Amino acid sequence: MLLVKTREEKQASFESYFLINHPTKVNIEPVNESEATLSLAEFEASMPYAFRIASELSEIESQALKPLRSLGDSLADLVDYLQLQARKIDLMMSYILLEQDLPEHRKTASKFGGGGVIIESETAVEIGSFAKIKIFLEAEAAAIYCVGEAIDQSKKDDLYQVSYVYTLIREQDQELLVRASLHLQTAQLRKGR
């Protein structure tokens, strides 16, 4: 859980991680302050089950394949097989997580990272307001469930760019956002060659 108080601390928390410029499907659902100030244990208990297990599956997959990669070519076929099995699980998990995507709360994030997310909104949002945020990382076959506070907004064309700093997020989910942003950055750099 991130404990940030002043506007400057919130902005610093938001800016403390790299933001990737990548359109990403999100759900934004306004919540009142009492829902946004739960303890981390209360927050985790209120979290939809699909989101709780999603990051655990991602972590298990990454930890399970790591030792096999170091064994070299002798186990290449086994590693390939296990990666295919992991991909199959990822696809099933993606399907389950997409069931959590509610059209009435759907928005697009123009940028995301480990400290926050920038959402495109047709309407202005009150600075200091809180929202449940679901971030769907399709390339990672993962989704993040967190709470954020609107800390800034600007108007670009006909849309507001609303910056949310995470106020309730599990550490493993924050790490997943950081890894996803780095993977996407690597892919963007490869395309730019």
Secondary structure, DSSP 4 states (H G I P E B T S, - for coil): -----SHHHHHHHHHTS-EEEEEEEEEEEEE-HHHHT--HHHHHHHS-HHHHHHHHHHHHHHHHHHHHHTTGGGGHHHHHHHHHHHHHHHHHHHHHHHTT--GGGEEEEEEEESSEEEEEESS---TT-EEEEEEEEGGGTEEEEEEEEEEEEEEETTEEEEEEEEEE--HHHHHHHHHHHHHHHHHHHHHT-
